[in-house]
Amino acid sequence: MQKTQEKRKIGYTKLFWLFLLGSIFGAYYEQILNVFVHYHFHHELVWQLRRGVIYGPISPVYGAGAVLFAVLLMYKKRSNFSYFFRGALIGGGFEYLISFLQETFLGTVSWDYSDEFLNIQGRTTIPFMIVWGILALVFARMVFPSVSKLIDSFPKKFVTYFTVICSVLLFLDCTISWGALIRQMCRHKGMEPIGFVGEFFDEYYPDEVLKKYYTNMKVIEVSS
């Protein structure tokens, strides 16, 4: 009986909502942090979008981090130091991996920590890994239990239907957003659009439009 309850705790429904809530938290965290950083260096208040998709305040890197924390940390109870240390490794390793994949397959860079203290090939830093560790500890002790309790308080059928609807919407958002980014990379490589899909992205999601949503993203120019 105990095993069944544990499996339900980390089932798809809870993982989805952890992903969505983590993504929204990450987007606003990045935007608020950027306000303070920009003000410190330029003495002006600027609100810039920081997100991973076009529609909605969603940063999937943080959402995926929350899912990884749930899957890799919550299958058994741990000490506070264990949550912190493992979370630092998971968060830092995942941030490094996403940076590498984005640069390799999309030809873009959203963060470069090459000038930061104790950076690891510019893709993550030891101080940021410490932040990931703190987030993992807060997640394990507060966020995961609270989200689990909240989801369990709603009727199961309602939660299931609502999760399916939101999953479809998020899937469409990610498909359009990342499809537009892939087409952007192809444009910069001089590749013509293939069929109506490529033409659709060129017409509705040119570089000027993408720049409004991915304000901190830089395209790696391909040398001829």
Z-matrix of the N, CA and C atoms (Angstrom, degrees):
N
C 1 1.469
C 2 1.533 1 110.35
N 3 1.336 2 115.56 1 -40.99
C 4 1.452 3 120.23 2 179.84
C 5 1.517 4 111.27 3 -63.72
N 6 1.353 5 117.66 4 -40.68
C 7 1.458 6 121.55 5 179.64
C 8 1.524 7 110.67 6 -63.27
N 9 1.346 8 116.86 7 -40.29
C 10 1.462 9 120.90 8 179.57
C 11 1.517 10 110.70 9 -62.29
N 12 1.328 11 116.88 10 -42.64
C 13 1.448 12 120.27 11 179.27
C 14 1.520 13 111.13 12 -64.80
N 15 1.337 14 117.59 13 -39.78
C 16 1.445 15 120.54 14 179.88
C 17 1.522 16 110.59 15 -64.32
N 18 1.344 17 117.34 16 -41.04
C 19 1.463 18 120.77 17 179.47
C 20 1.523 19 110.25 18 -62.77
N 21 1.320 20 117.01 19 -38.67
C 22 1.448 21 119.96 20 -179.66
C 23 1.527 22 111.15 21 -65.79
N 24 1.330 23 116.58 22 -31.75
C 25 1.452 24 120.69 23 -178.77
C 26 1.520 25 111.97 24 -63.12
N 27 1.321 26 117.50 25 -32.69
C 28 1.462 27 119.08 26 -178.19
C 29 1.536 28 110.79 27 -116.12
N 30 1.333 29 116.05 28 32.79
C 31 1.454 30 120.63 29 175.42
C 32 1.515 31 111.37 30 -74.89
N 33 1.339 32 116.66 31 178.87
C 34 1.457 33 121.59 32 -174.57
C 35 1.520 34 112.52 33 -58.81
N 36 1.334 35 117.63 34 -42.68
C 37 1.462 36 120.59 35 -176.17
C 38 1.525 37 111.14 36 -57.63
N 39 1.311 38 116.55 37 -49.13
C 40 1.463 39 119.22 38 -178.05
C 41 1.524 40 111.39 39 -71.15
N 42 1.313 41 116.27 40 -35.39
C 43 1.464 42 118.62 41 177.05
C 44 1.525 43 110.78 42 -64.53
N 45 1.330 44 116.90 43 -38.92
C 46 1.465 45 119.84 44 179.15
C 47 1.524 46 111.07 45 -62.96
N 48 1.316 47 117.04 46 -47.03
C 49 1.458 48 119.30 47 -177.70
C 50 1.515 49 112.13 48 -70.95
N 51 1.317 50 116.48 49 -31.58
C 52 1.468 51 118.96 50 173.20
C 53 1.532 52 109.84 51 -64.50
N 54 1.330 53 116.12 52 -40.81
C 55 1.456 54 120.90 53 177.99
C 56 1.528 55 110.69 54 -62.55
N 57 1.332 56 116.60 55 -48.04
C 58 1.462 57 120.60 56 -176.92
C 59 1.525 58 111.32 57 -65.70
N 60 1.326 59 116.83 58 -46.55
C 61 1.461 60 120.30 59 -180.00
C 62 1.530 61 110.86 60 -65.21
N 63 1.339 62 116.64 61 -40.36
C 64 1.459 63 120.14 62 177.46
C 65 1.516 64 111.64 63 -63.95
N 66 1.333 65 116.52 64 -37.89
C 67 1.463 66 121.41 65 179.54
C 68 1.527 67 111.35 66 -66.35
N 69 1.320 68 116.39 67 -42.08
C 70 1.467 69 120.30 68 179.09
C 71 1.524 70 110.55 69 -67.93
N 72 1.332 71 115.86 70 -43.55
C 73 1.465 72 119.59 71 177.25
C 74 1.525 73 110.40 72 -59.13
N 75 1.338 74 117.43 73 -44.98
C 76 1.451 75 121.29 74 -178.34
C 77 1.517 76 112.71 75 -62.68
N 78 1.334 77 116.47 76 -40.03
C 79 1.465 78 120.13 77 -179.89
C 80 1.522 79 110.90 78 -63.03
N 81 1.328 80 117.24 79 -47.58
C 82 1.465 81 119.76 80 -179.25
C 83 1.530 82 111.77 81 -71.87
N 84 1.329 83 116.76 82 -33.13
C 85 1.470 84 120.03 83 175.91
C 86 1.524 85 110.24 84 -60.05
N 87 1.348 86 116.19 85 -46.39
C 88 1.471 87 121.10 86 179.95
C 89 1.526 88 110.66 87 -63.62
N 90 1.330 89 117.13 88 -41.98
C 91 1.458 90 120.88 89 -177.26
C 92 1.524 91 111.82 90 -68.42
N 93 1.327 92 116.52 91 -43.10
C 94 1.463 93 120.04 92 179.39
C 95 1.525 94 110.58 93 -67.53
N 96 1.334 95 116.52 94 -42.40
C 97 1.461 96 120.32 95 177.76
C 98 1.524 97 110.59 96 -60.55
N 99 1.339 98 116.61 97 -40.60
C 100 1.459 99 120.46 98 -179.94
C 101 1.525 100 112.00 99 -64.21
N 102 1.341 101 117.30 100 -33.17
C 103 1.466 102 120.64 101 177.20
C 104 1.529 103 110.24 102 -59.19
N 105 1.344 104 116.61 103 -47.24
C 106 1.465 105 120.76 104 -178.33
C 107 1.526 106 111.67 105 -68.63
N 108 1.325 107 116.27 106 -41.51
C 109 1.470 108 119.94 107 -179.54
C 110 1.524 109 110.48 108 -64.58
N 111 1.333 110 115.91 109 -45.72
C 112 1.464 111 120.00 110 -179.45
C 113 1.532 112 110.73 111 -63.89
N 114 1.321 113 116.77 112 -39.74
C 115 1.463 114 119.96 113 179.57
C 116 1.527 115 110.72 114 -66.28
N 117 1.324 116 116.38 115 -37.61
C 118 1.476 117 120.65 116 -179.49
C 119 1.523 118 111.49 117 -62.10
N 120 1.328 119 116.08 118 -40.71
C 121 1.465 120 119.66 119 -175.57
C 122 1.527 121 113.61 120 -92.03
N 123 1.346 122 117.48 121 -28.61
C 124 1.466 123 119.90 122 -174.06
C 125 1.533 124 113.61 123 -119.47
N 126 1.341 125 117.22 124 -5.99
C 127 1.465 126 122.19 125 177.39
C 128 1.527 127 112.50 126 57.88
N 129 1.312 128 116.11 127 40.40
C 130 1.456 129 121.21 128 174.02
C 131 1.520 130 109.39 129 -148.55
N 132 1.333 131 115.52 130 146.83
C 133 1.452 132 121.02 131 -179.07
C 134 1.528 133 109.56 132 -88.66
N 135 1.322 134 116.18 133 120.58
C 136 1.459 135 121.92 134 -179.13
C 137 1.525 136 108.78 135 -133.70
N 138 1.326 137 115.74 136 128.11
C 139 1.467 138 120.98 137 177.86
C 140 1.521 139 108.61 138 -104.64
N 141 1.330 140 116.63 139 110.24
C 142 1.456 141 122.21 140 -179.74
C 143 1.519 142 110.16 141 -112.79
N 144 1.334 143 115.16 142 141.32
C 145 1.452 144 119.81 143 176.84
C 146 1.523 145 109.57 144 -68.94
N 147 1.310 146 116.71 145 134.74
C 148 1.454 147 122.56 146 174.31
C 149 1.524 148 107.25 147 -131.41
N 150 1.300 149 116.47 148 102.29
C 151 1.460 150 120.15 149 -174.49
C 152 1.523 151 110.30 150 -151.21
N 153 1.318 152 115.45 151 170.38
C 154 1.455 153 120.47 152 179.53
C 155 1.507 154 113.55 153 -111.58
N 156 1.345 155 116.24 154 -3.65
C 157 1.461 156 121.16 155 177.24
C 158 1.521 157 108.09 156 -133.17
N 159 1.321 158 116.22 157 166.20
C 160 1.456 159 120.46 158 -175.98
C 161 1.522 160 111.82 159 -78.10
N 162 1.323 161 116.61 160 -41.97
C 163 1.459 162 120.05 161 -173.74
C 164 1.528 163 110.91 162 -106.09
N 165 1.318 164 115.78 163 112.69
C 166 1.447 165 120.59 164 175.68
C 167 1.515 166 113.02 165 101.74
N 168 1.350 167 116.33 166 150.43
C 169 1.466 168 121.62 167 178.89
C 170 1.531 169 110.91 168 -76.50
N 171 1.303 170 116.35 169 78.74
C 172 1.459 171 121.51 170 -174.16
C 173 1.523 172 109.99 171 -131.40
N 174 1.317 173 116.33 172 124.12
C 175 1.464 174 122.42 173 175.47
C 176 1.529 175 107.58 174 -117.95
N 177 1.332 176 117.73 175 94.76
C 178 1.468 177 121.42 176 -172.82
C 179 1.521 178 115.02 177 -59.35
N 180 1.332 179 118.34 178 -22.01
C 181 1.466 180 119.64 179 178.55
C 182 1.522 181 110.12 180 -60.15
N 183 1.326 182 116.96 181 -44.52
C 184 1.462 183 120.88 182 178.98
C 185 1.527 184 111.09 183 -70.17
N 186 1.334 185 116.34 184 -37.98
C 187 1.460 186 119.15 185 177.50
C 188 1.509 187 111.95 186 -63.23
N 189 1.339 188 115.68 187 -43.31
C 190 1.467 189 119.40 188 177.70
C 191 1.524 190 110.51 189 -65.20
N 192 1.334 191 116.23 190 -34.33
C 193 1.465 192 119.27 191 176.28
C 194 1.519 193 111.52 192 -62.46
N 195 1.338 194 116.39 193 -40.98
C 196 1.466 195 120.06 194 177.68
C 197 1.518 196 111.45 195 -63.26
N 198 1.341 197 116.65 196 -39.62
C 199 1.462 198 120.59 197 178.10
C 200 1.531 199 110.71 198 -65.46
N 201 1.320 200 116.29 199 -42.54
C 202 1.466 201 119.74 200 177.85
C 203 1.523 202 111.31 201 -62.47
N 204 1.331 203 116.37 202 -41.61
C 205 1.462 204 119.45 203 176.51
C 206 1.525 205 110.84 204 -58.84
N 207 1.346 206 116.14 205 -44.59
C 208 1.465 207 120.36 206 -178.20
C 209 1.525 208 111.27 207 -63.85
N 210 1.332 209 116.80 208 -45.22
C 211 1.462 210 121.17 209 -175.40
C 212 1.530 211 112.13 210 -73.52
N 213 1.338 212 116.37 211 -41.57
C 214 1.462 213 120.51 212 -172.64
C 215 1.528 214 114.69 213 -93.27
N 216 1.340 215 116.72 214 -16.15
C 217 1.458 216 119.11 215 -176.42
C 218 1.520 217 114.63 216 -114.07
N 219 1.341 218 117.24 217 -29.49
C 220 1.453 219 119.56 218 -167.64
C 221 1.520 220 115.02 219 -94.63
N 222 1.347 221 117.44 220 5.19
C 223 1.469 222 117.19 221 179.72
C 224 1.525 223 112.30 222 -76.25
N 225 1.348 224 116.78 223 -10.15
C 226 1.461 225 119.62 224 172.53
C 227 1.530 226 109.10 225 -156.70
N 228 1.305 227 116.21 226 159.11
C 229 1.458 228 120.69 227 -179.37
C 230 1.524 229 110.31 228 -72.95
N 231 1.340 230 115.50 229 144.37
C 232 1.448 231 121.31 230 -178.20
C 233 1.522 232 109.43 231 -136.53
N 234 1.314 233 115.56 232 169.04
C 235 1.461 234 120.70 233 174.27
C 236 1.525 235 109.27 234 -77.49
N 237 1.315 236 116.64 235 163.56
C 238 1.463 237 120.35 236 178.64
C 239 1.528 238 111.43 237 -59.62
N 240 1.334 239 116.55 238 -41.09
C 241 1.466 240 119.11 239 -180.00
C 242 1.518 241 111.13 240 -65.36
N 243 1.318 242 117.59 241 -37.49
C 244 1.461 243 121.12 242 179.69
C 245 1.529 244 110.79 243 -64.52
N 246 1.345 245 116.60 244 -43.78
C 247 1.465 246 119.90 245 176.56
C 248 1.532 247 110.06 246 -59.92
N 249 1.324 248 115.56 247 -45.45
C 250 1.460 249 120.39 248 -178.17
C 251 1.529 250 111.53 249 -64.07
N 252 1.315 251 117.55 250 -50.71
C 253 1.465 252 121.75 251 -175.03
C 254 1.526 253 111.42 252 -65.76
N 255 1.328 254 116.17 253 -47.65
C 256 1.461 255 119.67 254 179.44
C 257 1.531 256 110.80 255 -65.57
N 258 1.334 257 116.83 256 -38.32
C 259 1.460 258 120.18 257 178.74
C 260 1.511 259 112.05 258 -63.97
N 261 1.331 260 116.72 259 -37.65
C 262 1.470 261 120.70 260 177.81
C 263 1.522 262 110.65 261 -62.93
N 264 1.325 263 116.76 262 -43.69
C 265 1.466 264 120.51 263 179.34
C 266 1.529 265 111.53 264 -67.28
N 267 1.331 266 116.36 265 -43.22
C 268 1.470 267 120.38 266 -179.70
C 269 1.528 268 110.27 267 -64.43
N 270 1.325 269 116.92 268 -49.33
C 271 1.462 270 120.85 269 -177.89
C 272 1.520 271 112.34 270 -64.12
N 273 1.331 272 116.78 271 -46.80
C 274 1.453 273 120.08 272 179.88
C 275 1.520 274 112.27 273 -64.91
N 276 1.334 275 115.86 274 -42.62
C 277 1.463 276 119.87 275 179.16
C 278 1.513 277 111.96 276 -64.91
N 279 1.326 278 116.59 277 -39.14
C 280 1.460 279 120.06 278 -179.94
C 281 1.529 280 110.87 279 -69.45
N 282 1.329 281 117.16 280 -41.11
C 283 1.458 282 120.74 281 177.91
C 284 1.531 283 110.62 282 -61.17
N 285 1.324 284 116.48 283 -41.77
C 286 1.465 285 121.38 284 177.37
C 287 1.527 286 110.53 285 -61.56
N 288 1.329 287 116.57 286 -46.14
C 289 1.458 288 121.66 287 -177.93
C 290 1.526 289 111.50 288 -62.90
N 291 1.338 290 117.36 289 -45.68
C 292 1.465 291 121.01 290 -179.37
C 293 1.522 292 110.64 291 -62.79
N 294 1.332 293 117.15 292 -41.57
C 295 1.460 294 120.75 293 177.99
C 296 1.524 295 110.99 294 -60.15
N 297 1.329 296 116.15 295 -43.64
C 298 1.465 297 120.74 296 179.65
C 299 1.529 298 111.41 297 -64.72
N 300 1.334 299 117.31 298 -45.12
C 301 1.461 300 121.21 299 -178.86
C 302 1.522 301 111.58 300 -66.40
N 303 1.333 302 117.19 301 -40.30
C 304 1.463 303 120.42 302 179.63
C 305 1.528 304 110.65 303 -62.53
N 306 1.325 305 115.77 304 -45.43
C 307 1.465 306 119.40 305 -179.54
C 308 1.521 307 111.02 306 -66.46
N 309 1.330 308 116.92 307 -38.01
C 310 1.461 309 121.20 308 -175.64
C 311 1.525 310 112.39 309 -73.83
N 312 1.345 311 117.09 310 -45.59
C 313 1.457 312 120.28 311 -171.15
C 314 1.528 313 114.59 312 -101.27
N 315 1.347 314 117.96 313 -21.15
C 316 1.456 315 120.02 314 179.38
C 317 1.527 316 112.56 315 -110.32
N 318 1.324 317 116.30 316 -12.64
C 319 1.451 318 119.37 317 -179.85
C 320 1.511 319 113.50 318 66.64
N 321 1.341 320 117.04 319 27.59
C 322 1.462 321 121.35 320 -179.99
C 323 1.517 322 110.12 321 -132.78
N 324 1.325 323 115.64 322 162.47
C 325 1.464 324 122.21 323 177.90
C 326 1.518 325 108.23 324 -133.35
N 327 1.327 326 117.16 325 126.50
C 328 1.460 327 121.14 326 179.62
C 329 1.525 328 112.02 327 -101.57
N 330 1.309 329 117.96 328 -19.01
C 331 1.465 330 120.95 329 174.74
C 332 1.524 331 109.35 330 -150.92
N 333 1.310 332 114.67 331 144.76
C 334 1.460 333 121.69 332 178.91
C 335 1.526 334 107.63 333 -142.89
N 336 1.325 335 116.02 334 108.74
C 337 1.453 336 121.19 335 -176.04
C 338 1.533 337 112.38 336 -99.87
N 339 1.319 338 116.16 337 25.33
C 340 1.470 339 120.05 338 -175.61
C 341 1.523 340 112.64 339 -58.02
N 342 1.329 341 117.60 340 -29.63
C 343 1.462 342 121.38 341 -178.88
C 344 1.520 343 112.70 342 -95.49
N 345 1.326 344 116.39 343 1.05
C 346 1.462 345 120.08 344 -177.82
C 347 1.526 346 111.31 345 -85.88
N 348 1.319 347 115.53 346 158.75
C 349 1.472 348 123.32 347 -179.19
C 350 1.529 349 110.52 348 -67.89
N 351 1.330 350 117.25 349 131.89
C 352 1.462 351 123.92 350 177.31
C 353 1.528 352 112.45 351 54.37
N 354 1.328 353 116.45 352 45.59
C 355 1.464 354 119.34 353 178.23
C 356 1.521 355 110.58 354 -82.24
N 357 1.312 356 115.17 355 157.05
C 358 1.475 357 121.86 356 178.79
C 359 1.516 358 107.40 357 -115.09
N 360 1.327 359 115.45 358 96.32
C 361 1.463 360 123.74 359 -178.02
C 362 1.532 361 112.56 360 52.96
N 363 1.303 362 116.85 361 28.75
C 364 1.453 363 121.92 362 176.79
C 365 1.515 364 115.08 363 74.32
N 366 1.329 365 116.81 364 1.59
C 367 1.476 366 119.78 365 -174.62
C 368 1.523 367 112.67 366 -97.60
N 369 1.295 368 117.64 367 -26.27
C 370 1.459 369 122.32 368 174.13
C 371 1.517 370 107.07 369 -156.64
N 372 1.311 371 117.63 370 174.13
C 373 1.462 372 121.66 371 178.88
C 374 1.527 373 109.49 372 -137.79
N 375 1.314 374 115.68 373 159.36
C 376 1.462 375 120.28 374 176.87
C 377 1.535 376 110.98 375 -62.17
N 378 1.353 377 119.22 376 -44.67
C 379 1.480 378 118.41 377 176.98
C 380 1.528 379 113.19 378 -58.75
N 381 1.346 380 117.20 379 -39.59
C 382 1.459 381 119.47 380 178.02
C 383 1.528 382 111.21 381 -68.11
N 384 1.327 383 116.98 382 -33.31
C 385 1.461 384 119.75 383 175.51
C 386 1.519 385 110.85 384 -64.14
N 387 1.336 386 116.20 385 -35.47
C 388 1.465 387 120.22 386 175.78
C 389 1.526 388 110.00 387 -62.83
N 390 1.353 389 116.04 388 -40.45
C 391 1.469 390 120.03 389 176.80
C 392 1.518 391 110.44 390 -62.01
N 393 1.347 392 116.81 391 -43.15
C 394 1.463 393 120.28 392 176.41
C 395 1.529 394 110.92 393 -58.88
N 396 1.336 395 116.03 394 -39.14
C 397 1.460 396 119.54 395 178.74
C 398 1.516 397 112.40 396 -63.70
N 399 1.336 398 116.12 397 -41.99
C 400 1.468 399 120.45 398 177.45
C 401 1.525 400 110.61 399 -64.00
N 402 1.343 401 116.12 400 -42.74
C 403 1.467 402 120.37 401 177.85
C 404 1.529 403 110.85 402 -61.28
N 405 1.340 404 116.79 403 -39.20
C 406 1.465 405 120.50 404 178.90
C 407 1.524 406 111.11 405 -63.32
N 408 1.330 407 116.77 406 -40.54
C 409 1.463 408 120.93 407 179.40
C 410 1.525 409 110.72 408 -65.57
N 411 1.337 410 116.87 409 -45.46
C 412 1.466 411 120.87 410 177.29
C 413 1.524 412 110.37 411 -62.87
N 414 1.339 413 115.52 412 -41.17
C 415 1.466 414 120.33 413 178.69
C 416 1.522 415 111.16 414 -59.32
N 417 1.324 416 116.65 415 -47.43
C 418 1.462 417 121.20 416 -175.55
C 419 1.520 418 112.48 417 -68.83
N 420 1.319 419 116.77 418 -38.75
C 421 1.461 420 120.61 419 -174.31
C 422 1.531 421 113.61 420 -88.18
N 423 1.330 422 117.06 421 -26.48
C 424 1.462 423 119.13 422 -172.92
C 425 1.526 424 113.62 423 -125.58
N 426 1.326 425 116.64 424 -52.65
C 427 1.464 426 120.25 425 -171.21
C 428 1.517 427 112.12 426 -67.88
N 429 1.325 428 116.88 427 -54.31
C 430 1.462 429 119.93 428 -176.35
C 431 1.528 430 112.53 429 -59.67
N 432 1.327 431 119.53 430 -47.94
C 433 1.480 432 118.76 431 177.97
C 434 1.530 433 112.23 432 -61.17
N 435 1.336 434 117.33 433 -39.62
C 436 1.474 435 120.53 434 -177.69
C 437 1.520 436 111.54 435 -68.01
N 438 1.340 437 116.65 436 -44.47
C 439 1.464 438 120.18 437 179.72
C 440 1.526 439 110.48 438 -65.39
N 441 1.322 440 116.67 439 -42.09
C 442 1.462 441 120.73 440 178.75
C 443 1.523 442 111.13 441 -60.11
N 444 1.325 443 116.15 442 -45.21
C 445 1.464 444 120.81 443 -179.49
C 446 1.519 445 110.71 444 -65.19
N 447 1.340 446 117.09 445 -40.23
C 448 1.463 447 120.68 446 -179.45
C 449 1.522 448 111.24 447 -64.98
N 450 1.339 449 116.96 448 -45.52
C 451 1.463 450 120.59 449 -179.74
C 452 1.525 451 110.68 450 -63.37
N 453 1.319 452 117.13 451 -41.18
C 454 1.465 453 121.08 452 -179.32
C 455 1.528 454 112.15 453 -67.86
N 456 1.332 455 117.64 454 -17.67
C 457 1.464 456 120.25 455 -178.32
C 458 1.530 457 112.27 456 -79.20
N 459 1.349 458 117.41 457 -16.57
C 460 1.466 459 121.42 458 179.38
C 461 1.526 460 110.41 459 -92.42
N 462 1.343 461 117.76 460 154.57
C 463 1.471 462 120.50 461 175.87
C 464 1.527 463 109.95 462 -58.28
N 465 1.311 464 117.13 463 137.52
C 466 1.455 465 122.13 464 -174.01
C 467 1.534 466 111.80 465 -60.98
N 468 1.338 467 117.83 466 -40.20
C 469 1.470 468 120.61 467 -178.32
C 470 1.522 469 110.75 468 -65.10
N 471 1.332 470 116.83 469 -42.12
C 472 1.466 471 120.86 470 178.75
C 473 1.521 472 110.57 471 -61.95
N 474 1.316 473 116.43 472 -45.63
C 475 1.469 474 120.74 473 -179.56
C 476 1.525 475 110.57 474 -62.19
N 477 1.331 476 116.65 475 -40.12
C 478 1.465 477 120.63 476 -178.96
C 479 1.520 478 111.21 477 -63.85
N 480 1.333 479 117.46 478 -49.62
C 481 1.473 480 121.53 479 -179.15
C 482 1.530 481 111.00 480 -63.15
N 483 1.320 482 115.95 481 -44.84
C 484 1.462 483 120.22 482 -178.04
C 485 1.533 484 110.67 483 -64.76
N 486 1.316 485 116.17 484 -37.71
C 487 1.463 486 120.71 485 178.58
C 488 1.519 487 111.20 486 -65.70
N 489 1.323 488 117.13 487 -40.55
C 490 1.473 489 121.23 488 179.00
C 491 1.524 490 110.39 489 -63.00
N 492 1.337 491 116.64 490 -46.08
C 493 1.465 492 120.44 491 -179.52
C 494 1.526 493 110.77 492 -61.27
N 495 1.319 494 116.65 493 -47.64
C 496 1.462 495 120.86 494 -178.97
C 497 1.526 496 111.26 495 -66.93
N 498 1.330 497 117.09 496 -33.44
C 499 1.457 498 120.84 497 177.74
C 500 1.522 499 111.26 498 -63.67
N 501 1.335 500 115.71 499 -43.04
C 502 1.474 501 120.36 500 179.51
C 503 1.521 502 110.36 501 -63.75
N 504 1.337 503 116.72 502 -44.50
C 505 1.464 504 120.53 503 -179.92
C 506 1.522 505 111.10 504 -62.97
N 507 1.317 506 116.49 505 -42.73
C 508 1.464 507 120.07 506 179.42
C 509 1.524 508 111.20 507 -66.56
N 510 1.332 509 116.34 508 -38.15
C 511 1.461 510 120.31 509 177.83
C 512 1.529 511 110.86 510 -61.83
N 513 1.323 512 116.85 511 -43.94
C 514 1.467 513 120.83 512 178.68
C 515 1.522 514 110.74 513 -64.03
N 516 1.321 515 116.23 514 -41.47
C 517 1.461 516 121.09 515 178.62
C 518 1.527 517 110.80 516 -60.11
N 519 1.331 518 116.12 517 -47.45
C 520 1.468 519 120.53 518 -179.52
C 521 1.526 520 111.27 519 -65.96
N 522 1.337 521 116.66 520 -39.82
C 523 1.462 522 120.44 521 -179.43
C 524 1.517 523 111.41 522 -62.60
N 525 1.342 524 116.49 523 -46.58
C 526 1.459 525 120.70 524 179.14
C 527 1.528 526 110.71 525 -65.84
N 528 1.326 527 116.28 526 -45.35
C 529 1.460 528 120.68 527 -175.54
C 530 1.523 529 111.65 528 -63.96
N 531 1.313 530 116.75 529 -49.97
C 532 1.461 531 119.51 530 -176.17
C 533 1.521 532 111.55 531 -77.13
N 534 1.341 533 116.37 532 -27.05
C 535 1.457 534 119.35 533 172.80
C 536 1.525 535 110.54 534 -63.86
N 537 1.347 536 116.15 535 -40.76
C 538 1.465 537 121.12 536 178.11
C 539 1.519 538 111.09 537 -64.55
N 540 1.339 539 116.90 538 -37.28
C 541 1.461 540 120.15 539 179.41
C 542 1.530 541 111.49 540 -69.73
N 543 1.318 542 116.30 541 -38.82
C 544 1.464 543 119.74 542 177.38
C 545 1.521 544 110.30 543 -64.50
N 546 1.334 545 116.62 544 -41.97
C 547 1.460 546 120.23 545 178.52
C 548 1.531 547 110.71 546 -65.35
N 549 1.330 548 117.03 547 -34.77
C 550 1.462 549 120.64 548 176.42
C 551 1.527 550 110.54 549 -61.07
N 552 1.326 551 116.23 550 -44.42
C 553 1.461 552 120.01 551 178.14
C 554 1.526 553 110.52 552 -60.76
N 555 1.327 554 116.44 553 -41.42
C 556 1.468 555 120.41 554 179.84
C 557 1.529 556 111.13 555 -64.60
N 558 1.331 557 116.35 556 -38.79
C 559 1.467 558 119.70 557 178.26
C 560 1.518 559 110.96 558 -60.78
N 561 1.334 560 115.58 559 -42.78
C 562 1.460 561 119.24 560 -177.93
C 563 1.532 562 111.92 561 -71.35
N 564 1.302 563 116.32 562 -15.85
C 565 1.459 564 119.96 563 174.55
C 566 1.530 565 111.61 564 -93.22
N 567 1.338 566 115.67 565 3.19
C 568 1.457 567 120.27 566 178.04
C 569 1.506 568 114.66 567 79.11
N 570 1.323 569 117.84 568 18.88
C 571 1.462 570 122.04 569 -178.37
C 572 1.528 571 110.39 570 -87.43
N 573 1.313 572 116.95 571 131.35
C 574 1.454 573 122.54 572 178.31
C 575 1.530 574 110.23 573 -73.13
N 576 1.351 575 117.55 574 151.49
C 577 1.474 576 120.07 575 178.55
C 578 1.519 577 111.57 576 -64.44
N 579 1.325 578 114.92 577 141.62
C 580 1.460 579 120.75 578 178.67
C 581 1.523 580 108.68 579 -103.14
N 582 1.322 581 117.07 580 109.04
C 583 1.458 582 121.67 581 176.93
C 584 1.517 583 112.79 582 72.74
N 585 1.322 584 114.35 583 -169.85
C 586 1.465 585 120.39 584 -175.45
C 587 1.519 586 112.32 585 -71.33
N 588 1.336 587 117.52 586 -24.43
C 589 1.471 588 119.94 587 179.92
C 590 1.521 589 110.37 588 -66.01
N 591 1.331 590 116.46 589 -48.41
C 592 1.456 591 119.79 590 178.17
C 593 1.512 592 112.34 591 -62.22
N 594 1.343 593 116.15 592 -40.70
C 595 1.458 594 120.62 593 178.40
C 596 1.530 595 111.23 594 -65.17
N 597 1.329 596 116.23 595 -36.40
C 598 1.469 597 121.32 596 177.52
C 599 1.526 598 110.65 597 -60.87
N 600 1.336 599 116.59 598 -47.54
C 601 1.461 600 119.97 599 -179.51
C 602 1.523 601 111.44 600 -66.81
N 603 1.322 602 117.49 601 -37.33
C 604 1.465 603 120.24 602 179.23
C 605 1.519 604 111.79 603 -65.45
N 606 1.339 605 116.54 604 -36.64
C 607 1.455 606 120.24 605 -177.04
C 608 1.517 607 112.88 606 -77.83
N 609 1.332 608 116.85 607 -44.33
C 610 1.456 609 120.19 608 -172.81
C 611 1.523 610 114.09 609 -98.74
N 612 1.330 611 118.01 610 -19.06
C 613 1.458 612 120.51 611 -178.55
C 614 1.534 613 111.49 612 -132.66
N 615 1.338 614 117.02 613 59.04
C 616 1.462 615 119.76 614 175.31
C 617 1.533 616 109.96 615 -71.27
N 618 1.317 617 116.77 616 176.79
C 619 1.461 618 121.12 617 -177.86
C 620 1.529 619 112.20 618 -56.76
N 621 1.336 620 116.77 619 -37.70
C 622 1.465 621 120.55 620 -177.74
C 623 1.524 622 111.61 621 -62.60
N 624 1.320 623 116.43 622 -37.91
C 625 1.466 624 120.72 623 178.98
C 626 1.527 625 110.45 624 -71.86
N 627 1.319 626 117.37 625 -44.78
C 628 1.460 627 121.01 626 -178.94
C 629 1.519 628 111.69 627 -62.59
N 630 1.325 629 116.59 628 -33.78
C 631 1.468 630 120.36 629 -179.18
C 632 1.514 631 111.62 630 -63.74
N 633 1.343 632 117.69 631 -28.29
C 634 1.460 633 120.90 632 179.27
C 635 1.526 634 111.45 633 -67.06
N 636 1.328 635 116.04 634 -31.35
C 637 1.461 636 120.23 635 -176.72
C 638 1.524 637 112.55 636 -97.20
N 639 1.314 638 116.58 637 -35.99
C 640 1.474 639 121.03 638 179.98
C 641 1.520 640 108.17 639 -107.29
N 642 1.329 641 115.75 640 70.99
C 643 1.462 642 120.96 641 -171.84
C 644 1.528 643 112.91 642 -68.17
N 645 1.323 644 117.77 643 -26.54
C 646 1.460 645 120.03 644 -177.88
C 647 1.520 646 112.67 645 -101.22
N 648 1.326 647 117.53 646 7.50
C 649 1.457 648 121.29 647 -178.03
C 650 1.531 649 110.81 648 -89.98
N 651 1.322 650 115.97 649 133.80
C 652 1.452 651 122.01 650 178.60
C 653 1.525 652 109.44 651 -116.57
N 654 1.331 653 114.65 652 134.13
C 655 1.466 654 120.04 653 178.11
C 656 1.521 655 109.02 654 -85.64
N 657 1.322 656 116.29 655 131.86
C 658 1.449 657 121.40 656 177.34
C 659 1.517 658 108.34 657 -80.49
N 660 1.305 659 117.44 658 111.88
C 661 1.446 660 121.16 659 -177.10
C 662 1.531 661 110.56 660 -70.43
N 663 1.328 662 115.51 661 135.10
C 664 1.466 663 121.08 662 -179.54
C 665 1.510 664 108.64 663 -90.37
N 666 1.332 665 116.63 664 123.33
C 667 1.466 666 120.07 665 -179.56
C 668 1.519 667 109.76 666 -74.93
N 669 1.330 668 116.17 667 138.72
C 670 1.454 669 121.09 668 -177.72
C 671 1.508 670 111.67 669 -81.99
